[in-house]
Amino acid sequence: MLFEYLIEMILELAATILVLVSLVIACAALHPPRAPHR
């Protein structure tokens, strides 16, 4: 059914977004932003 395919696509998209967000958070934690020089 189309509905099941849609749910599967949404779950896959959500998983991809979660992975990307966790990667960004890990990078931010490993490399804290330096204060801009004024």
C-alpha distance matrix in Angstrom:
0.0 3.8 5.5 5.5 6.5 8.8 10.3 11.0 12.6 14.6 15.8 17.0 18.7 20.4 21.6 23.1 24.8 26.2 27.7 29.2 30.7 32.1 33.7 35.3 36.6 38.0 39.7 41.2 42.5 44.0 45.4 46.7 47.3 51.0 52.9 53.6 57.1 58.9
3.8 0.0 3.8 5.5 5.1 6.1 8.7 9.9 10.5 12.3 14.3 15.3 16.4 18.3 20.0 21.1 22.5 24.3 25.9 27.0 28.5 30.3 31.7 33.0 34.6 36.2 37.6 39.0 40.5 42.1 43.3 44.4 44.8 48.5 50.3 50.7 54.3 55.9
5.5 3.8 0.0 3.8 5.4 5.0 6.3 8.7 9.8 10.6 12.4 14.3 15.3 16.5 18.4 20.0 21.1 22.5 24.5 25.8 26.8 28.6 30.4 31.6 32.8 34.6 36.3 37.4 38.8 40.6 41.9 42.8 43.3 47.0 48.7 49.4 53.0 54.6
5.5 5.5 3.8 0.0 3.8 5.4 5.1 6.2 8.6 9.9 10.6 12.3 14.2 15.3 16.6 18.5 20.0 21.1 22.8 24.5 25.7 27.0 28.8 30.4 31.5 33.0 34.9 36.2 37.4 39.0 40.6 41.7 42.5 46.2 48.2 49.1 52.7 54.5
6.5 5.1 5.4 3.8 0.0 3.8 5.5 5.1 6.2 8.7 10.0 10.6 12.3 14.3 15.4 16.6 18.4 20.0 21.3 22.7 24.4 25.9 27.2 28.8 30.4 31.7 33.3 34.8 36.2 37.6 39.0 40.3 41.0 44.6 46.7 47.3 50.9 52.7
8.8 6.1 5.0 5.4 3.8 0.0 3.8 5.4 5.1 6.2 8.6 9.9 10.5 12.2 14.3 15.4 16.5 18.3 20.1 21.2 22.4 24.3 25.9 27.0 28.5 30.2 31.7 32.9 34.5 36.2 37.3 38.4 38.8 42.4 44.3 44.8 48.4 50.1
10.3 8.7 6.3 5.1 5.5 3.8 0.0 3.8 5.4 5.1 6.1 8.6 9.8 10.5 12.3 14.2 15.3 16.4 18.4 20.0 20.9 22.4 24.4 25.7 26.8 28.4 30.3 31.4 32.7 34.5 36.0 36.9 37.6 41.3 43.2 44.1 47.8 49.5
11.0 9.9 8.7 6.2 5.1 5.4 3.8 0.0 3.8 5.5 5.2 6.2 8.6 9.9 10.6 12.4 14.3 15.4 16.7 18.6 20.0 21.2 22.8 24.6 25.8 27.1 28.9 30.4 31.6 33.1 34.6 36.0 36.9 40.6 42.7 43.7 47.3 49.3
12.6 10.5 9.8 8.6 6.2 5.1 5.4 3.8 0.0 3.8 5.5 5.1 6.1 8.6 9.9 10.6 12.3 14.3 15.5 16.6 18.4 20.1 21.3 22.7 24.4 25.8 27.2 28.7 30.3 31.7 32.9 34.2 34.8 38.5 40.6 41.2 44.8 46.7
14.6 12.3 10.6 9.9 8.7 6.2 5.1 5.5 3.8 0.0 3.8 5.4 5.0 6.1 8.6 9.9 10.5 12.2 14.3 15.3 16.3 18.2 20.0 21.0 22.3 24.2 25.8 26.8 28.3 30.1 31.3 32.3 32.8 36.5 38.4 39.2 42.8 44.6
15.8 14.3 12.4 10.6 10.0 8.6 6.1 5.2 5.5 3.8 0.0 3.8 5.4 5.1 6.2 8.6 9.9 10.5 12.4 14.3 15.3 16.4 18.4 20.0 21.0 22.4 24.4 25.7 26.8 28.5 30.1 31.2 32.2 35.9 38.0 39.1 42.8 44.8
17.0 15.3 14.3 12.3 10.6 9.9 8.6 6.2 5.1 5.4 3.8 0.0 3.8 5.5 5.1 6.3 8.7 9.9 10.7 12.5 14.3 15.5 16.7 18.6 20.1 21.2 22.8 24.5 25.8 27.1 28.6 30.1 31.0 34.7 37.1 38.0 41.6 43.8
18.7 16.4 15.3 14.2 12.3 10.5 9.8 8.6 6.1 5.0 5.4 3.8 0.0 3.8 5.4 5.1 6.2 8.6 10.0 10.7 12.3 14.3 15.4 16.6 18.4 20.0 21.2 22.6 24.3 25.8 26.9 28.1 28.7 32.4 34.5 35.2 38.8 40.8
20.4 18.3 16.5 15.3 14.3 12.2 10.5 9.9 8.6 6.1 5.1 5.5 3.8 0.0 3.8 5.4 5.1 6.1 8.7 9.9 10.5 12.2 14.2 15.3 16.3 18.2 20.0 21.0 22.3 24.2 25.5 26.4 27.2 31.0 33.0 34.1 37.8 39.8
21.6 20.0 18.4 16.6 15.4 14.3 12.3 10.6 9.9 8.6 6.2 5.1 5.4 3.8 0.0 3.8 5.5 5.1 6.3 8.7 9.9 10.6 12.4 14.4 15.4 16.4 18.5 20.0 21.0 22.5 24.2 25.5 26.8 30.5 32.9 34.2 37.8 40.1
23.1 21.1 20.0 18.5 16.6 15.4 14.2 12.4 10.6 9.9 8.6 6.3 5.1 5.4 3.8 0.0 3.8 5.5 5.2 6.3 8.7 10.0 10.7 12.5 14.4 15.4 16.7 18.5 20.0 21.2 22.5 24.0 24.9 28.6 31.1 32.1 35.6 37.9
24.8 22.5 21.1 20.0 18.4 16.5 15.3 14.3 12.3 10.5 9.9 8.7 6.2 5.1 5.5 3.8 0.0 3.8 5.4 5.1 6.1 8.5 9.8 10.6 12.2 14.1 15.3 16.4 18.2 19.9 20.9 21.9 22.6 26.3 28.5 29.4 33.0 35.2
26.2 24.3 22.5 21.1 20.0 18.3 16.4 15.4 14.3 12.2 10.5 9.9 8.6 6.1 5.1 5.5 3.8 0.0 3.8 5.5 5.1 6.1 8.5 9.9 10.5 12.1 14.2 15.3 16.3 18.2 19.8 20.8 22.0 25.8 28.0 29.5 33.1 35.4
27.7 25.9 24.5 22.8 21.3 20.1 18.4 16.7 15.5 14.3 12.4 10.7 10.0 8.7 6.3 5.2 5.4 3.8 0.0 3.8 5.5 5.2 6.2 8.7 9.9 10.5 12.3 14.2 15.3 16.4 18.1 19.7 21.2 24.9 27.6 29.0 32.5 35.1
29.2 27.0 25.8 24.5 22.7 21.2 20.0 18.6 16.6 15.3 14.3 12.5 10.7 9.9 8.7 6.3 5.1 5.5 3.8 0.0 3.8 5.5 5.1 6.3 8.7 9.9 10.6 12.3 14.2 15.3 16.3 17.9 18.7 22.4 24.9 26.0 29.5 32.0
30.7 28.5 26.8 25.7 24.4 22.4 20.9 20.0 18.4 16.3 15.3 14.3 12.3 10.5 9.9 8.7 6.1 5.1 5.5 3.8 0.0 3.8 5.4 5.1 6.2 8.6 9.9 10.5 12.2 14.2 15.2 16.0 16.9 20.7 23.0 24.4 28.0 30.3
32.1 30.3 28.6 27.0 25.9 24.3 22.4 21.2 20.1 18.2 16.4 15.5 14.3 12.2 10.6 10.0 8.5 6.1 5.2 5.5 3.8 0.0 3.8 5.5 5.0 6.0 8.6 9.8 10.4 12.1 14.0 15.2 16.9 20.6 23.3 25.1 28.7 31.3
33.7 31.7 30.4 28.8 27.2 25.9 24.4 22.8 21.3 20.0 18.4 16.7 15.4 14.2 12.4 10.7 9.8 8.5 6.2 5.1 5.4 3.8 0.0 3.8 5.5 5.1 6.2 8.6 9.8 10.5 12.0 13.9 15.5 19.1 22.1 23.7 27.0 29.9
35.3 33.0 31.6 30.4 28.8 27.0 25.7 24.6 22.7 21.0 20.0 18.6 16.6 15.3 14.4 12.5 10.6 9.9 8.7 6.3 5.1 5.5 3.8 0.0 3.8 5.4 5.1 6.1 8.6 9.9 10.3 11.6 12.6 16.2 18.9 20.3 23.8 26.5
36.6 34.6 32.8 31.5 30.4 28.5 26.8 25.8 24.4 22.3 21.0 20.1 18.4 16.3 15.4 14.4 12.2 10.5 9.9 8.7 6.2 5.0 5.5 3.8 0.0 3.8 5.5 5.1 6.1 8.6 9.8 10.3 12.1 15.8 18.3 20.4 23.9 26.5
38.0 36.2 34.6 33.0 31.7 30.2 28.4 27.1 25.8 24.2 22.4 21.2 20.0 18.2 16.4 15.4 14.1 12.1 10.5 9.9 8.6 6.0 5.1 5.4 3.8 0.0 3.8 5.4 5.1 6.1 8.4 10.1 12.6 16.1 19.1 21.4 24.6 27.6
39.7 37.6 36.3 34.9 33.3 31.7 30.3 28.9 27.2 25.8 24.4 22.8 21.2 20.0 18.5 16.7 15.3 14.2 12.3 10.6 9.9 8.6 6.2 5.1 5.5 3.8 0.0 3.8 5.4 5.1 5.8 8.2 10.1 13.5 16.7 18.6 21.7 24.8
41.2 39.0 37.4 36.2 34.8 32.9 31.4 30.4 28.7 26.8 25.7 24.5 22.6 21.0 20.0 18.5 16.4 15.3 14.2 12.3 10.5 9.8 8.6 6.1 5.1 5.4 3.8 0.0 3.8 5.5 5.1 5.6 7.3 10.9 13.8 16.0 19.3 22.2
42.5 40.5 38.8 37.4 36.2 34.5 32.7 31.6 30.3 28.3 26.8 25.8 24.3 22.3 21.0 20.0 18.2 16.3 15.3 14.2 12.2 10.4 9.8 8.6 6.1 5.1 5.4 3.8 0.0 3.8 5.6 5.8 9.1 12.2 15.1 17.8 21.0 24.0
44.0 42.1 40.6 39.0 37.6 36.2 34.5 33.1 31.7 30.1 28.5 27.1 25.8 24.2 22.5 21.2 19.9 18.2 16.4 15.3 14.2 12.1 10.5 9.9 8.6 6.1 5.1 5.5 3.8 0.0 3.8 6.2 9.6 12.1 15.6 18.2 20.9 24.3
45.4 43.3 41.9 40.6 39.0 37.3 36.0 34.6 32.9 31.3 30.1 28.6 26.9 25.5 24.2 22.5 20.9 19.8 18.1 16.3 15.2 14.0 12.0 10.3 9.8 8.4 5.8 5.1 5.6 3.8 0.0 3.8 6.3 8.7 12.3 14.6 17.3 20.7
46.7 44.4 42.8 41.7 40.3 38.4 36.9 36.0 34.2 32.3 31.2 30.1 28.1 26.4 25.5 24.0 21.9 20.8 19.7 17.9 16.0 15.2 13.9 11.6 10.3 10.1 8.2 5.6 5.8 6.2 3.8 0.0 3.8 6.4 9.5 12.3 15.2 18.4
47.3 44.8 43.3 42.5 41.0 38.8 37.6 36.9 34.8 32.8 32.2 31.0 28.7 27.2 26.8 24.9 22.6 22.0 21.2 18.7 16.9 16.9 15.5 12.6 12.1 12.6 10.1 7.3 9.1 9.6 6.3 3.8 0.0 3.8 6.6 8.8 12.1 15.1
51.0 48.5 47.0 46.2 44.6 42.4 41.3 40.6 38.5 36.5 35.9 34.7 32.4 31.0 30.5 28.6 26.3 25.8 24.9 22.4 20.7 20.6 19.1 16.2 15.8 16.1 13.5 10.9 12.2 12.1 8.7 6.4 3.8 0.0 3.8 6.3 8.9 12.2
52.9 50.3 48.7 48.2 46.7 44.3 43.2 42.7 40.6 38.4 38.0 37.1 34.5 33.0 32.9 31.1 28.5 28.0 27.6 24.9 23.0 23.3 22.1 18.9 18.3 19.1 16.7 13.8 15.1 15.6 12.3 9.5 6.6 3.8 0.0 3.8 6.4 9.1
53.6 50.7 49.4 49.1 47.3 44.8 44.1 43.7 41.2 39.2 39.1 38.0 35.2 34.1 34.2 32.1 29.4 29.5 29.0 26.0 24.4 25.1 23.7 20.3 20.4 21.4 18.6 16.0 17.8 18.2 14.6 12.3 8.8 6.3 3.8 0.0 3.8 6.3
57.1 54.3 53.0 52.7 50.9 48.4 47.8 47.3 44.8 42.8 42.8 41.6 38.8 37.8 37.8 35.6 33.0 33.1 32.5 29.5 28.0 28.7 27.0 23.8 23.9 24.6 21.7 19.3 21.0 20.9 17.3 15.2 12.1 8.9 6.4 3.8 0.0 3.8
58.9 55.9 54.6 54.5 52.7 50.1 49.5 49.3 46.7 44.6 44.8 43.8 40.8 39.8 40.1 37.9 35.2 35.4 35.1 32.0 30.3 31.3 29.9 26.5 26.5 27.6 24.8 22.2 24.0 24.3 20.7 18.4 15.1 12.2 9.1 6.3 3.8 0.0
